[in-house]
């Protein structure tokens, strides 16, 4: 049962903002907007309350927990007014020695490690951090527990009454996916190692999840052929999704992931005698990438910008949806699915599959794994440290892989005609009709 707490705070009868009774505990739960404004505002788990009941029928929160929630609200009020957050010297949010206490220390340590290396994450990189995402499952289950009390059966067991598989592993797979379960257990194991290294948590106890496998889901194998991508670009343009059409074309030629493609800005544009490319750091890895374009994708991009008819700020996203707003993860996916269904309602391939498809093309065309790593801005070929030292990203290596993709596309489609005059046809329609 959720407590329906809102309003202004005091320790008396008034409701305290963001102070809720959730899953048998009183918790201070900041909103998404608060977390986006300042990531230090996180879910804070407190006591079970009681023995009396409050006006909502929940176990009454203790005076100490109410006071803690009020102080957290005061911290938030400072931040939202643009003032520095007050320095608190009271006890940590989680009991000392608990999993939650270890998690908070580990998160601070991870931040310190990044800053020591001079790495400052963008909001995009922060949003892709698996630790906070996994903690949404781990925290409510184990945050206030001592690691020594956690057993394998808390994660995976057979329910004696139903005979069904239960535990956190089963809960995650049933609610979300195998991929999510793999991510959560992976983070748990990394957190356990940190707690063990920091001391005072595990007391020599082994990680209880090591008693079972955390198998990764089968990787996606779906690929696109070049002609199929050209047709999706054409259909997107005809349906009035001009920003999407350009984004698909750029993503296909550059082999960028959707998150990197939709985040491209004018300030990242670079030119040389061979043409245009985007010079950027990838959102996931932060590695430098040279996102090269072919004349085809560059022409689509220029046609889109002409349609857009506005000046885009140097650091503003280029690709916009039909409302004129920059594409988000959700709106890009929604629009892509609409265009995909218009071509083939049974097609379930994703925009992200185009990155893999480019790798398949390049491999079929004889591209080297080193050039592929340059193109994809990852370490597909060898050790990260050695690649960074001896094989820095360079545009010429990326363009060698582009040429290999053209050869591979011919082999995969078994035709010499791999680039139909789609741009002429596309622009002739001017965005009208389905033809």
C-alpha positions as a LaTeX table, in Angstrom:
\begin{tabular}{lrrr}
\hline
Residue & $x$ (\AA) & $y$ (\AA) & $z$ (\AA) \\
\hline
Unk1 & 0.00 & 0.00 & 0.00 \\
Unk2 & 1.26 & 3.46 & $-0.86$ \\
Unk3 & 0.93 & 6.28 & 1.64 \\
Unk4 & $-0.70$ & 9.30 & 0.00 \\
Unk5 & 1.68 & 11.89 & 1.40 \\
Unk6 & 1.94 & 15.36 & $-0.08$ \\
Unk7 & 1.86 & 18.95 & 1.05 \\
Unk8 & 4.21 & 20.87 & 3.31 \\
Unk9 & 6.35 & 19.37 & 6.01 \\
Unk10 & 6.30 & 19.47 & 9.76 \\
Unk11 & 6.71 & 16.77 & 12.37 \\
Unk12 & 3.11 & 17.08 & 13.47 \\
Unk13 & $-0.03$ & 16.00 & 11.64 \\
Unk14 & 0.75 & 17.64 & 8.27 \\
Unk15 & 1.85 & 15.41 & 5.42 \\
Unk16 & 5.52 & 15.51 & 4.44 \\
Unk17 & 6.39 & 15.90 & 0.79 \\
Unk18 & 7.80 & 12.85 & $-1.00$ \\
Unk19 & 7.51 & 10.81 & 2.24 \\
Unk20 & 5.70 & 7.56 & 1.42 \\
Unk21 & 4.99 & 4.16 & 2.92 \\
Unk22 & 6.10 & 1.71 & 0.20 \\
Unk23 & 6.55 & $-2.07$ & 0.42 \\
Unk24 & 6.53 & $-2.15$ & 4.22 \\
Unk25 & 8.93 & 0.76 & 4.77 \\
Unk26 & 8.80 & 4.51 & 5.04 \\
Unk27 & 10.76 & 6.05 & 2.22 \\
Unk28 & 11.62 & 9.50 & 0.93 \\
Unk29 & 11.14 & 9.27 & $-2.84$ \\
Unk30 & 12.22 & 12.22 & $-5.02$ \\
Unk31 & 10.52 & 12.75 & $-8.38$ \\
Unk32 & 12.25 & 12.13 & $-11.71$ \\
Unk33 & 12.54 & 15.90 & $-12.22$ \\
Unk34 & 14.34 & 16.20 & $-8.88$ \\
Unk35 & 16.73 & 13.36 & $-9.75$ \\
Unk36 & 17.43 & 14.90 & $-13.15$ \\
Unk37 & 18.15 & 18.25 & $-11.52$ \\
Unk38 & 20.53 & 16.75 & $-8.95$ \\
Unk39 & 21.44 & 13.02 & $-9.13$ \\
Unk40 & 22.39 & 13.05 & $-5.44$ \\
Unk41 & 18.67 & 13.00 & $-4.62$ \\
Unk42 & 17.88 & 9.28 & $-4.44$ \\
Unk43 & 15.35 & 6.98 & $-2.81$ \\
Unk44 & 15.99 & 6.92 & 0.95 \\
Unk45 & 14.66 & 3.92 & 2.86 \\
Unk46 & 13.80 & 4.43 & 6.52 \\
Unk47 & 11.99 & 2.46 & 9.24 \\
Unk48 & 8.92 & 0.22 & 9.23 \\
Unk49 & 6.91 & 2.54 & 11.45 \\
Unk50 & 4.38 & 1.51 & 14.06 \\
Unk51 & 3.10 & 0.23 & 16.32 \\
Unk52 & 0.35 & 2.82 & 15.86 \\
Unk53 & $-1.28$ & 3.76 & 12.55 \\
Unk54 & $-1.41$ & 7.11 & 10.79 \\
Unk55 & $-4.50$ & 8.69 & 9.24 \\
Unk56 & $-4.01$ & 6.66 & 6.05 \\
Unk57 & $-3.86$ & 3.37 & 7.89 \\
Unk58 & $-0.10$ & 2.96 & 7.50 \\
Unk59 & 2.22 & 2.17 & 10.43 \\
Unk60 & 3.00 & 5.58 & 11.89 \\
Unk61 & 6.45 & 6.88 & 10.95 \\
Unk62 & 8.87 & 7.58 & 13.77 \\
Unk63 & 9.78 & 11.14 & 14.72 \\
Unk64 & 13.35 & 10.46 & 13.58 \\
Unk65 & 12.25 & 9.38 & 10.11 \\
Unk66 & 9.96 & 12.37 & 9.79 \\
Unk67 & 12.78 & 14.69 & 10.78 \\
Unk68 & 15.08 & 13.06 & 8.20 \\
Unk69 & 12.45 & 13.52 & 5.47 \\
Unk70 & 12.01 & 17.16 & 6.42 \\
Unk71 & 15.76 & 17.75 & 6.17 \\
Unk72 & 15.82 & 16.13 & 2.75 \\
Unk73 & 13.01 & 18.44 & 1.65 \\
Unk74 & 14.99 & 21.39 & 2.94 \\
Unk75 & 17.95 & 20.22 & 0.86 \\
Unk76 & 15.74 & 20.05 & $-2.20$ \\
Unk77 & 14.29 & 23.50 & $-1.53$ \\
Unk78 & 17.81 & 24.91 & $-1.51$ \\
Unk79 & 18.64 & 23.25 & $-4.83$ \\
Unk80 & 15.46 & 24.28 & $-6.63$ \\
Unk81 & 16.05 & 27.88 & $-5.56$ \\
Unk82 & 19.56 & 27.77 & $-6.99$ \\
Unk83 & 21.27 & 27.68 & $-3.60$ \\
Unk84 & 24.01 & 25.22 & $-2.59$ \\
Unk85 & 22.78 & 22.08 & $-0.88$ \\
Unk86 & 23.46 & 22.27 & 2.92 \\
Unk87 & 26.28 & 20.10 & 4.21 \\
Unk88 & 24.88 & 17.41 & 6.52 \\
Unk89 & 26.95 & 15.69 & 9.14 \\
Unk90 & 24.34 & 13.25 & 10.42 \\
Unk91 & 24.44 & 9.49 & 9.96 \\
Unk92 & 24.21 & 8.04 & 6.42 \\
Unk93 & 20.86 & 7.25 & 4.87 \\
Unk94 & 21.38 & 3.49 & 5.18 \\
Unk95 & 22.49 & 1.58 & 8.29 \\
Unk96 & 26.25 & 1.27 & 8.52 \\
Unk97 & 27.43 & $-2.04$ & 7.12 \\
Unk98 & 24.26 & $-2.55$ & 5.07 \\
Unk99 & 24.11 & $-3.16$ & 1.34 \\
Unk100 & 22.68 & 0.34 & 0.87 \\
Unk101 & 25.57 & 1.86 & 2.83 \\
Unk102 & 28.02 & $-0.08$ & 0.64 \\
Unk103 & 26.19 & 1.00 & $-2.53$ \\
Unk104 & 26.45 & 4.68 & $-1.61$ \\
Unk105 & 30.17 & 4.34 & $-0.89$ \\
Unk106 & 30.69 & 2.44 & $-4.15$ \\
Unk107 & 28.86 & 5.12 & $-6.15$ \\
Unk108 & 31.01 & 7.85 & $-4.60$ \\
Unk109 & 34.12 & 5.81 & $-5.32$ \\
Unk110 & 33.11 & 5.30 & $-8.96$ \\
Unk111 & 32.61 & 9.04 & $-9.32$ \\
Unk112 & 35.99 & 9.75 & $-7.72$ \\
Unk113 & 37.66 & 7.30 & $-10.11$ \\
Unk114 & 36.15 & 9.05 & $-13.13$ \\
Unk115 & 37.08 & 12.51 & $-11.93$ \\
Unk116 & 40.62 & 11.37 & $-11.17$ \\
Unk117 & 40.92 & 10.36 & $-14.83$ \\
Unk118 & 39.43 & 13.68 & $-15.93$ \\
Unk119 & 36.20 & 12.06 & $-17.13$ \\
Unk120 & 33.01 & 14.07 & $-16.66$ \\
Unk121 & 29.96 & 12.15 & $-17.79$ \\
Unk122 & 27.30 & 13.82 & $-19.93$ \\
Unk123 & 23.65 & 13.45 & $-18.96$ \\
Unk124 & 23.35 & 10.86 & $-21.72$ \\
Unk125 & 26.15 & 8.79 & $-20.19$ \\
Unk126 & 24.63 & 9.12 & $-16.72$ \\
Unk127 & 21.27 & 7.93 & $-18.04$ \\
Unk128 & 22.97 & 4.82 & $-19.45$ \\
Unk129 & 24.69 & 3.91 & $-16.19$ \\
Unk130 & 23.54 & 0.42 & $-15.22$ \\
Unk131 & 24.15 & 0.87 & $-11.48$ \\
Unk132 & 21.21 & 3.19 & $-10.63$ \\
Unk133 & 18.99 & 1.16 & $-12.94$ \\
Unk134 & 19.90 & $-2.09$ & $-11.18$ \\
Unk135 & 19.57 & $-0.45$ & $-7.77$ \\
Unk136 & 15.86 & 0.04 & $-8.41$ \\
Unk137 & 15.61 & $-3.74$ & $-7.97$ \\
Unk138 & 18.40 & $-4.30$ & $-5.46$ \\
Unk139 & 17.67 & $-1.38$ & $-3.12$ \\
Unk140 & 14.09 & $-2.24$ & $-2.09$ \\
Unk141 & 15.05 & $-5.89$ & $-1.55$ \\
Unk142 & 18.41 & $-5.67$ & 0.17 \\
Unk143 & 19.28 & $-2.02$ & 0.83 \\
Unk144 & 18.78 & $-2.16$ & 4.60 \\
Unk145 & 20.13 & $-5.73$ & 4.97 \\
Unk146 & 23.55 & $-6.83$ & 6.13 \\
Unk147 & 25.30 & $-8.73$ & 3.31 \\
Unk148 & 25.94 & $-11.63$ & 5.68 \\
Unk149 & 22.17 & $-12.25$ & 5.94 \\
Unk150 & 21.57 & $-12.56$ & 2.19 \\
Unk151 & 21.37 & $-16.09$ & 0.78 \\
Unk152 & 21.26 & $-17.56$ & $-2.70$ \\
Unk153 & 17.60 & $-18.46$ & $-2.20$ \\
Unk154 & 16.70 & $-14.78$ & $-1.98$ \\
Unk155 & 17.63 & $-14.61$ & $-5.67$ \\
Unk156 & 16.57 & $-18.02$ & $-6.97$ \\
Unk157 & 14.52 & $-20.82$ & $-5.39$ \\
Unk158 & 11.50 & $-23.05$ & $-5.82$ \\
Unk159 & 8.44 & $-21.82$ & $-3.94$ \\
Unk160 & 7.32 & $-24.61$ & $-1.59$ \\
Unk161 & 3.63 & $-23.82$ & $-1.98$ \\
Unk162 & 3.39 & $-23.27$ & $-5.74$ \\
Unk163 & 6.35 & $-25.30$ & $-6.99$ \\
Unk164 & 7.23 & $-22.36$ & $-9.23$ \\
Unk165 & 10.59 & $-20.61$ & $-9.60$ \\
Unk166 & 10.69 & $-17.50$ & $-7.41$ \\
Unk167 & 13.14 & $-14.97$ & $-6.00$ \\
Unk168 & 14.55 & $-11.75$ & $-7.40$ \\
Unk169 & 15.84 & $-13.41$ & $-10.57$ \\
Unk170 & 12.39 & $-14.73$ & $-11.45$ \\
Unk171 & 10.72 & $-11.44$ & $-10.54$ \\
Unk172 & 12.94 & $-9.45$ & $-12.90$ \\
Unk173 & 12.58 & $-11.87$ & $-15.80$ \\
Unk174 & 8.79 & $-11.98$ & $-15.41$ \\
Unk175 & 8.40 & $-8.22$ & $-15.04$ \\
Unk176 & 10.96 & $-7.03$ & $-17.60$ \\
Unk177 & 13.26 & $-9.43$ & $-19.46$ \\
Unk178 & 16.22 & $-11.80$ & $-19.34$ \\
Unk179 & 18.37 & $-8.85$ & $-20.43$ \\
Unk180 & 17.30 & $-6.86$ & $-17.37$ \\
Unk181 & 18.00 & $-9.80$ & $-15.07$ \\
Unk182 & 21.46 & $-10.19$ & $-16.55$ \\
Unk183 & 22.14 & $-6.48$ & $-16.01$ \\
Unk184 & 20.94 & $-6.46$ & $-12.39$ \\
Unk185 & 22.92 & $-9.54$ & $-11.32$ \\
Unk186 & 26.00 & $-8.22$ & $-13.12$ \\
Unk187 & 25.79 & $-4.99$ & $-11.12$ \\
Unk188 & 25.13 & $-6.92$ & $-7.91$ \\
Unk189 & 28.30 & $-8.96$ & $-8.43$ \\
Unk190 & 30.32 & $-5.82$ & $-9.12$ \\
Unk191 & 28.87 & $-4.19$ & $-5.98$ \\
Unk192 & 29.70 & $-7.28$ & $-3.88$ \\
Unk193 & 33.34 & $-7.11$ & $-5.05$ \\
Unk194 & 33.49 & $-3.46$ & $-4.06$ \\
Unk195 & 31.97 & $-4.12$ & $-0.64$ \\
Unk196 & 34.37 & $-6.99$ & $-0.05$ \\
Unk197 & 37.34 & $-4.82$ & $-1.02$ \\
Unk198 & 36.19 & $-1.91$ & 1.17 \\
Unk199 & 35.84 & $-4.19$ & 4.21 \\
Unk200 & 33.25 & $-4.23$ & 6.96 \\
Unk201 & 30.44 & $-5.67$ & 4.85 \\
Unk202 & 30.79 & $-9.28$ & 3.73 \\
Unk203 & 32.73 & $-10.77$ & 6.69 \\
Unk204 & 34.39 & $-13.36$ & 4.45 \\
Unk205 & 31.06 & $-14.46$ & 2.98 \\
Unk206 & 31.04 & $-15.36$ & $-0.72$ \\
Unk207 & 28.68 & $-13.67$ & $-3.14$ \\
Unk208 & 25.42 & $-15.67$ & $-2.93$ \\
Unk209 & 24.74 & $-15.17$ & $-6.65$ \\
Unk210 & 27.87 & $-17.12$ & $-7.58$ \\
Unk211 & 25.92 & $-20.31$ & $-6.87$ \\
Unk212 & 24.01 & $-19.91$ & $-10.14$ \\
Unk213 & 24.80 & $-18.78$ & $-13.66$ \\
Unk214 & 23.95 & $-15.31$ & $-14.90$ \\
Unk215 & 23.74 & $-16.22$ & $-18.55$ \\
Unk216 & 23.54 & $-13.35$ & $-21.00$ \\
Unk217 & 20.59 & $-13.31$ & $-23.42$ \\
Unk218 & 21.27 & $-14.46$ & $-26.95$ \\
Unk219 & 22.58 & $-11.49$ & $-28.96$ \\
Unk220 & 20.38 & $-10.04$ & $-31.66$ \\
Unk221 & 21.17 & $-11.33$ & $-35.13$ \\
Unk222 & 18.79 & $-9.27$ & $-37.25$ \\
Unk223 & 20.32 & $-7.33$ & $-40.14$ \\
Unk224 & 19.16 & $-4.94$ & $-42.83$ \\
Unk225 & 20.20 & $-4.92$ & $-46.45$ \\
Unk226 & 21.12 & $-1.64$ & $-48.04$ \\
Unk227 & 18.20 & $-1.54$ & $-50.44$ \\
Unk228 & 15.77 & $-2.07$ & $-47.55$ \\
Unk229 & 17.22 & 0.89 & $-45.68$ \\
Unk230 & 16.96 & 3.13 & $-48.74$ \\
Unk231 & 13.30 & 2.21 & $-49.09$ \\
Unk232 & 12.60 & 3.00 & $-45.39$ \\
Unk233 & 14.23 & 6.39 & $-45.84$ \\
Unk234 & 12.09 & 7.00 & $-48.90$ \\
Unk235 & 8.90 & 6.00 & $-47.10$ \\
Unk236 & 9.74 & 8.14 & $-44.07$ \\
Unk237 & 10.23 & 11.15 & $-46.32$ \\
Unk238 & 6.96 & 10.57 & $-48.16$ \\
Unk239 & 5.10 & 10.25 & $-44.86$ \\
Unk240 & 6.47 & 13.62 & $-43.70$ \\
Unk241 & 9.02 & 12.22 & $-41.24$ \\
Unk242 & 11.83 & 14.31 & $-42.73$ \\
Unk243 & 13.97 & 14.33 & $-39.60$ \\
Unk244 & 13.59 & 10.59 & $-39.24$ \\
Unk245 & 14.50 & 9.99 & $-42.90$ \\
Unk246 & 17.70 & 12.00 & $-42.49$ \\
Unk247 & 18.51 & 10.35 & $-39.16$ \\
Unk248 & 18.14 & 6.86 & $-40.66$ \\
Unk249 & 20.36 & 7.77 & $-43.61$ \\
Unk250 & 23.05 & 9.25 & $-41.37$ \\
Unk251 & 22.85 & 6.33 & $-38.91$ \\
Unk252 & 23.17 & 3.82 & $-41.74$ \\
Unk253 & 26.24 & 5.38 & $-43.34$ \\
Unk254 & 27.93 & 6.42 & $-40.09$ \\
Unk255 & 27.14 & 3.14 & $-38.25$ \\
Unk256 & 26.30 & 5.16 & $-35.15$ \\
Unk257 & 23.92 & 3.81 & $-32.53$ \\
Unk258 & 20.49 & 5.50 & $-32.39$ \\
Unk259 & 21.43 & 7.41 & $-29.22$ \\
Unk260 & 24.58 & 8.79 & $-30.87$ \\
Unk261 & 22.85 & 9.56 & $-34.17$ \\
Unk262 & 19.94 & 11.49 & $-32.66$ \\
Unk263 & 22.38 & 13.53 & $-30.54$ \\
Unk264 & 24.44 & 14.86 & $-33.46$ \\
Unk265 & 24.87 & 18.65 & $-33.51$ \\
Unk266 & 26.16 & 21.22 & $-36.05$ \\
Unk267 & 29.28 & 21.81 & $-33.95$ \\
Unk268 & 30.40 & 18.23 & $-34.65$ \\
Unk269 & 30.43 & 18.64 & $-38.43$ \\
Unk270 & 33.84 & 18.35 & $-40.11$ \\
Unk271 & 34.96 & 18.40 & $-43.75$ \\
Unk272 & 37.91 & 17.35 & $-45.82$ \\
Unk273 & 38.58 & 16.85 & $-49.53$ \\
Unk274 & 36.64 & 13.57 & $-49.50$ \\
Unk275 & 33.50 & 14.92 & $-47.91$ \\
Unk276 & 31.68 & 15.47 & $-44.65$ \\
Unk277 & 31.73 & 13.62 & $-41.34$ \\
Unk278 & 30.78 & 14.12 & $-37.69$ \\
Unk279 & 33.56 & 14.26 & $-35.11$ \\
Unk280 & 32.17 & 13.08 & $-31.78$ \\
Unk281 & 32.61 & 11.02 & $-28.63$ \\
Unk282 & 30.24 & 8.07 & $-28.35$ \\
Unk283 & 27.60 & 8.33 & $-25.60$ \\
Unk284 & 28.16 & 4.81 & $-24.28$ \\
Unk285 & 31.95 & 4.60 & $-24.26$ \\
Unk286 & 33.09 & 8.20 & $-24.62$ \\
Unk287 & 35.50 & 7.05 & $-27.35$ \\
Unk288 & 36.26 & 9.33 & $-30.28$ \\
Unk289 & 34.35 & 8.50 & $-33.45$ \\
Unk290 & 34.56 & 9.75 & $-37.03$ \\
Unk291 & 31.00 & 9.34 & $-38.34$ \\
Unk292 & 31.57 & 9.49 & $-42.08$ \\
Unk293 & 28.78 & 9.99 & $-44.64$ \\
Unk294 & 28.40 & 9.02 & $-48.28$ \\
Unk295 & 27.14 & 11.50 & $-50.90$ \\
Unk296 & 23.74 & 9.81 & $-50.56$ \\
Unk297 & 23.27 & 10.39 & $-46.83$ \\
Unk298 & 24.82 & 13.84 & $-47.06$ \\
Unk299 & 22.28 & 14.79 & $-49.78$ \\
Unk300 & 19.40 & 13.51 & $-47.62$ \\
Unk301 & 20.73 & 15.50 & $-44.68$ \\
Unk302 & 21.01 & 18.69 & $-46.73$ \\
Unk303 & 17.49 & 18.19 & $-48.14$ \\
Unk304 & 16.16 & 17.78 & $-44.60$ \\
Unk305 & 17.88 & 20.92 & $-43.35$ \\
Unk306 & 16.40 & 22.84 & $-46.28$ \\
Unk307 & 12.95 & 21.52 & $-45.32$ \\
Unk308 & 13.54 & 22.44 & $-41.69$ \\
Unk309 & 14.30 & 26.04 & $-42.68$ \\
Unk310 & 15.62 & 27.13 & $-39.27$ \\
Unk311 & 19.03 & 27.92 & $-37.88$ \\
Unk312 & 20.09 & 25.20 & $-35.44$ \\
Unk313 & 22.29 & 26.31 & $-32.55$ \\
Unk314 & 25.81 & 24.80 & $-32.69$ \\
Unk315 & 25.21 & 22.43 & $-29.77$ \\
Unk316 & 21.52 & 21.70 & $-30.42$ \\
Unk317 & 20.42 & 18.32 & $-31.87$ \\
Unk318 & 19.98 & 18.35 & $-35.62$ \\
Unk319 & 17.23 & 15.77 & $-36.01$ \\
Unk320 & 13.70 & 16.84 & $-35.08$ \\
Unk321 & 10.35 & 15.11 & $-35.08$ \\
Unk322 & 7.30 & 16.51 & $-36.84$ \\
Unk323 & 6.52 & 18.81 & $-33.90$ \\
Unk324 & 9.90 & 20.49 & $-34.32$ \\
Unk325 & 11.26 & 19.11 & $-31.06$ \\
Unk326 & 14.55 & 17.25 & $-30.91$ \\
Unk327 & 14.14 & 13.50 & $-31.12$ \\
Unk328 & 14.13 & 11.67 & $-27.81$ \\
Unk329 & 14.64 & 7.93 & $-27.40$ \\
Unk330 & 10.89 & 7.36 & $-27.29$ \\
Unk331 & 9.82 & 9.64 & $-30.14$ \\
Unk332 & 12.54 & 8.31 & $-32.44$ \\
Unk333 & 11.46 & 4.75 & $-31.72$ \\
Unk334 & 7.77 & 5.56 & $-32.16$ \\
Unk335 & 8.28 & 7.27 & $-35.52$ \\
Unk336 & 10.57 & 4.53 & $-36.77$ \\
Unk337 & 8.00 & 1.87 & $-35.89$ \\
Unk338 & 5.30 & 3.82 & $-37.74$ \\
Unk339 & 7.38 & 3.95 & $-40.91$ \\
Unk340 & 8.49 & 0.32 & $-40.55$ \\
Unk341 & 4.88 & $-0.83$ & $-40.23$ \\
Unk342 & 3.89 & 1.19 & $-43.29$ \\
Unk343 & 6.37 & $-0.82$ & $-45.34$ \\
Unk344 & 5.91 & $-4.22$ & $-43.67$ \\
Unk345 & 3.65 & $-4.70$ & $-40.62$ \\
Unk346 & 5.41 & $-8.00$ & $-39.80$ \\
Unk347 & 8.89 & $-6.44$ & $-39.69$ \\
Unk348 & 10.29 & $-6.22$ & $-36.15$ \\
Unk349 & 13.85 & $-5.13$ & $-36.91$ \\
Unk350 & 15.13 & $-2.09$ & $-35.08$ \\
Unk351 & 17.04 & 1.03 & $-36.00$ \\
Unk352 & 19.86 & $-0.26$ & $-33.78$ \\
Unk353 & 20.19 & $-3.33$ & $-36.04$ \\
Unk354 & 21.58 & $-1.08$ & $-38.78$ \\
Unk355 & 24.84 & $-0.72$ & $-36.86$ \\
Unk356 & 25.32 & $-4.50$ & $-36.95$ \\
Unk357 & 24.27 & $-4.57$ & $-40.60$ \\
Unk358 & 27.06 & $-2.19$ & $-41.53$ \\
Unk359 & 29.56 & $-4.47$ & $-39.81$ \\
Unk360 & 28.20 & $-7.43$ & $-41.81$ \\
Unk361 & 28.59 & $-5.46$ & $-45.04$ \\
Unk362 & 32.15 & $-4.45$ & $-44.24$ \\
Unk363 & 33.12 & $-7.97$ & $-43.27$ \\
Unk364 & 31.63 & $-9.38$ & $-46.48$ \\
Unk365 & 33.59 & $-6.80$ & $-48.45$ \\
Unk366 & 36.90 & $-7.77$ & $-46.86$ \\
Unk367 & 37.22 & $-4.86$ & $-44.42$ \\
Unk368 & 39.80 & $-5.39$ & $-41.68$ \\
Unk369 & 38.75 & $-5.75$ & $-38.07$ \\
Unk370 & 40.98 & $-2.78$ & $-37.21$ \\
Unk371 & 39.14 & $-0.57$ & $-39.69$ \\
Unk372 & 35.85 & $-1.87$ & $-38.30$ \\
Unk373 & 36.94 & $-0.86$ & $-34.79$ \\
Unk374 & 37.81 & 2.59 & $-36.11$ \\
Unk375 & 34.45 & 2.88 & $-37.82$ \\
Unk376 & 32.43 & 1.68 & $-34.83$ \\
Unk377 & 34.56 & 3.45 & $-32.19$ \\
Unk378 & 34.81 & 0.32 & $-30.07$ \\
Unk379 & 37.40 & $-2.33$ & $-29.24$ \\
Unk380 & 36.05 & $-5.08$ & $-31.42$ \\
Unk381 & 39.53 & $-6.01$ & $-32.60$ \\
Unk382 & 41.82 & $-6.06$ & $-29.57$ \\
Unk383 & 42.65 & $-4.75$ & $-26.11$ \\
Unk384 & 41.23 & $-1.31$ & $-25.33$ \\
Unk385 & 44.45 & 0.11 & $-23.94$ \\
Unk386 & 46.57 & $-1.12$ & $-26.86$ \\
Unk387 & 44.05 & 0.13 & $-29.44$ \\
Unk388 & 43.94 & 3.54 & $-27.86$ \\
Unk389 & 47.73 & 3.66 & $-27.82$ \\
Unk390 & 48.62 & 2.25 & $-31.22$ \\
Unk391 & 45.50 & 2.62 & $-33.37$ \\
Unk392 & 43.94 & 6.03 & $-32.79$ \\
Unk393 & 40.78 & 6.75 & $-34.75$ \\
Unk394 & 41.51 & 8.26 & $-38.13$ \\
Unk395 & 39.16 & 9.24 & $-40.92$ \\
Unk396 & 41.04 & 7.43 & $-43.68$ \\
Unk397 & 40.74 & 4.09 & $-41.86$ \\
Unk398 & 37.04 & 4.72 & $-41.42$ \\
Unk399 & 36.63 & 5.46 & $-45.13$ \\
Unk400 & 38.45 & 2.25 & $-46.04$ \\
Unk401 & 35.74 & 0.42 & $-44.14$ \\
Unk402 & 33.08 & 2.48 & $-45.96$ \\
Unk403 & 34.50 & 1.21 & $-49.27$ \\
Unk404 & 34.48 & $-2.35$ & $-47.99$ \\
Unk405 & 30.80 & $-1.94$ & $-47.08$ \\
Unk406 & 29.98 & $-1.04$ & $-50.69$ \\
Unk407 & 31.70 & $-4.18$ & $-51.92$ \\
Unk408 & 29.97 & $-6.25$ & $-49.25$ \\
Unk409 & 26.57 & $-4.80$ & $-50.10$ \\
Unk410 & 26.98 & $-5.92$ & $-53.72$ \\
Unk411 & 27.84 & $-9.44$ & $-52.62$ \\
Unk412 & 25.03 & $-9.66$ & $-50.09$ \\
Unk413 & 22.37 & $-8.41$ & $-52.51$ \\
Unk414 & 23.90 & $-10.17$ & $-55.52$ \\
Unk415 & 23.44 & $-7.15$ & $-57.75$ \\
Unk416 & 25.61 & $-4.39$ & $-59.08$ \\
Unk417 & 22.86 & $-1.83$ & $-58.62$ \\
Unk418 & 23.07 & $-1.08$ & $-54.89$ \\
Unk419 & 22.33 & 2.65 & $-54.93$ \\
Unk420 & 19.15 & 3.32 & $-56.95$ \\
Unk421 & 18.39 & 6.97 & $-57.70$ \\
Unk422 & 16.27 & 7.08 & $-54.59$ \\
Unk423 & 17.07 & 10.70 & $-53.73$ \\
Unk424 & 15.69 & 11.95 & $-57.06$ \\
Unk425 & 12.50 & 9.96 & $-56.56$ \\
Unk426 & 12.26 & 11.02 & $-52.93$ \\
Unk427 & 12.60 & 14.73 & $-53.58$ \\
Unk428 & 10.27 & 14.57 & $-56.57$ \\
Unk429 & 7.44 & 13.67 & $-54.20$ \\
Unk430 & 8.33 & 16.56 & $-51.90$ \\
Unk431 & 6.96 & 14.66 & $-48.92$ \\
Unk432 & 3.52 & 14.04 & $-50.42$ \\
Unk433 & 1.83 & 10.83 & $-51.36$ \\
Unk434 & 2.64 & 7.21 & $-50.70$ \\
Unk435 & 3.42 & 6.11 & $-54.33$ \\
\hline
\end{tabular}
